[in-house]
Amino acid sequence: MNYMGFRRAFLLTAFISLIGLAAGCAPFSSAYTFKGSQLDPPMDLPDFELMTDEGQPFRLSDNAGELTLVYFGYTFCPDVCPLTMADVKQALAGMEAKDDINVIFISVDPERDTPEVLSRYLKAFGSDFVGVTEPMDQLQPVLQAFGAYAEKAEVEDSTAGYLMNHTARLYLIDAQGDLLLTYPFGFEPEDLRADLEHLLETNQS
């Protein structure tokens, strides 16, 4: 075989090898796409301590190595909060590894959300849902860390007296304790379940 023939054969072999490598790598080219809004890179969160509805201290660091869903709401909320908790309940229903997922409901209405009220409210959604409450001045640094807000809105001619305007997003904290994903009000439970299952699988691999 002369030089030109050898060169063509070499280039052809190299080309075929590259095609084979590309085909072999095909599964890795279709990376998972999160359904929630992803923070890239994930946002580092400071540890904090608040009181649970069972009178026990809750620290974010207590959930290290597990996934944690955090929602800022209140039990007198007429629609957004109960609907979001119902969506979380639906997302977790039937998940085999849901014991590795923590759900933390942080009340932004400490005046009315006593531990007893919080406990009774959350039992309607999940026995493992944890309610957290503290005076508003202690909640403010936690709200700021998540980029969330809450403020009282007086309502005239209402038995409630006031409502709480607040951030209606659900926050997903990864196993490293960083804020990874957020979900707007009205998210699809199937989307949240898919993200959770992917993260659980990734953490176990």
N, C-alpha and C positions, 0 to 999 in steps of 0.2 A: 504494500500500500504506500503510495507516495505521500508527501507531506500534506498536500491539500486534502487528499482523501482522509488521512488520519485526523486532520483538524476538524473536518465536517463531522466525522464519527464522534469525536470528543464533545463537540458542541451539542450534538443531538442527544448524546447520553446525559450530559449535564442538564439539558432542557427537560428531558423526561424525568430526571431525578427531582427537579424543582417542582414539577407538576405533582409528583407523588407526595412530596413533603407538604405541598399546599392542601392536597386532598386529605392527608392524614391530620392536618391541623384544623380542618373545617369545624369540628365541634367547639374549638376554643375561640373561633372568630365570632360566634354568636353569643356574646356575653349577656348575662342577665341584666335586664333593665328594670330598675325599681319603679314601682307604681306611685309611690309617694314622692314628694319633692325632696330631692337629695341635697344635703350640704356636702360639698366637696372642696376642701377636706372636711371631715366631720368636726363639729364645734366642741371644743373642750368645755366641760361644765364644772364649776366648782362644787365641792361637796357641801351639803347643807343638812341641817337637822330640824325636823318638825315633829309635832305630836300626832300620833295616829288616833283613830276613833276608839281604839282599845286602850288608850292611855299610855302607849309605848312610844319611845323615840324612834323616828324613822330617819335613816341616813341614806342618801343616794348610794354611797359606797357599800351599803349592805347588800346591794344587788349586783355587785361586781361579778362578771362572768355570766350574767344572764341578761336577757332582753327586758326592757322596761318601757311601758307605755305611760305617759304622763298627760293628764288633762286638767286644766284649770276651769272649774265651774262652780255651781252651787245648787243646792237641792230645791230652792224655790224657782229655779229656772223653768219657764213654762214650756219650752220646746227644744232648743238647741242642745242643752246638756243631756236630757233623757234620751233624745234621739241618737246622740253620739255614743252614749254608753250602750244603747241597744245595738248599735252597729258593731261596737267592739265585742259585745257578747256573741253576736252572730259570727263574727270573724274567727273567734276562738272555738266556737262550737265544733266538736268533732276532731280537733287537732290533738294528735297523740302526745305531743311534747308541750302542751300548754302549761304544764307545771313549771316550765322553765321561762315563763313569761309573766312578768309582774305588771299589774294595772294599778296605777296610783292616781286617785282623784283628789286634787288639792283644792279645797274650798276657798273661794274668794269672798265668802260671806260669813266670816267668823261670828258675827253678831247673832245669827240665827242657826247656823250649822254647828250645833253642839255635837260632841262625840256620839251621843245617842241618836240624834237625827241623821247624822252621816251614816252610821252603821245600818240603820233601818232602811235608808234610801238605797244603799249599794247592794244590799242583800237581794234586791229585786233583779239585779243584773248579773251578779256573780259572787259566790261565797268567798272567793279569794280576792275580790277587789278591795283595795285598802283606801280608806278615807283619811285625809290628813288635814289638820286645821291648826291655825295659830292666829294671834292678833295680826291685823293688816300690816303694822309696821315691821313685823318679822317676815311677812310674806313678800314684801316689796323687793328685797334683794334676790329672792328666788325668781320672781316674775321677770326682773330685769335680766337675770342670767339666761333666761329662755327667750328674751325679746318679746315677752308677753306683757299685757296690761290688764287692769281691772279698776273700775271706778263706779261709785254709787250714782244711780239715776233716780231722783225722786219722781213718784208717779201720783198724780192727783186723783182723787176719787177712786182709790184702789185699796182693797183690804190688805194687799201685800205691803203697801206703804212705799216701797222702793224696789227697784230691780238693780241688777249688776251688769253694766256693760263690760264685756271681757273678751279676750282673745278666744276664738272658737276652734283653734287648731288642736289636733292631737299630735303629741311628740313621741317619737320612737328613739330610745337611747340604746346604743349597741352594747355588746358585752364588755367593751373597754370603758364604758361610762361616758361616751361621747354622744352628742346629739347628731344623729345620722339622717333621719327622715322626719318630715311633718306632713300632716294630712288635713285638708280643709274640711269644714263642715259639709256633710253630704257625700263623703267619700264612699266608695263601694266596699263593703265588707270583704268581698272576694279579693280585692286588690291588697288590702291589709294582710289577709291571710297568706297570700302568695309571697309578700315581702318577708313576713315572719318565718314562713317555712324555708325560704331560701337562706335567711340568716342563720336559722337553727342548723340547717344542713352544712352551711359553711363553717360554723363554729365547731361542729363535730368532726369535720374532715381534717 
